[in-house]
């Protein structure tokens, strides 16, 4: 369970988040939606410990994690995976070497890394692309490499930041189906932010609606999408 209690974050004079409270159950696929500037990325960065809140607390199960520093913080961060709209892969490395990267940083032996990379390539169904250069891969294949890299250290949570926003509809469906499949096989928690309502409908169990830094609505996707209670949610869902 990931729990946020009273999270606030201000940049200069902009209140990006205001008193956000949120509980994300283990094993759920949780969507966060909101218009541009609503605070989604800030929330994701705080949840994934890339940024600290000005006030409030972040818990992973019973452990408070927003106060971790140094080595403890690094170790905690290794236990979470992240994927992005633009993949954030290293252009100088082939597919396998991109997936190996976090394992190298963690100091594992080459033999262990090679074996794990093979497992991961198989997991995301691109075994034949082991030695492919990035420029030889399609967008969907690049996102598969990025997912494999994100899962390399067997994280408990996978954070997806607009992960399908640069993909065509068919590739989007195949990546979403992979994420759903991985969630079930690995029992991880998936948290995703997106402006694509079809992504939420397709794979999320629950959704939270952010507006001007505040969560204005949350619940099951069925309940929020069928009967949005706020103007902000209605605008997003019926856009
Ligand atoms: P979203 O992801 O929903 O588009 P963000 O979390 O990126 O929203 O941004 C929320 C608000 O905080 C915006 O007004 C944005 O301009 C501001 N903001 C976000 N990150 C920074 C930053 N590093 N420095 C200054 N302002 C920021």
Boltz pocket constraint, residues with backbone or C-beta under 6 A from the ligand:
constraints:
  - pocket:
      binder: B
      contacts: [[A, 11], [A, 12], [A, 14], [A, 15], [A, 16], [A, 34], [A, 35], [A, 36], [A, 37], [A, 38], [A, 39], [A, 40], [A, 41], [A, 42], [A, 43]]
      max_distance: 6.0
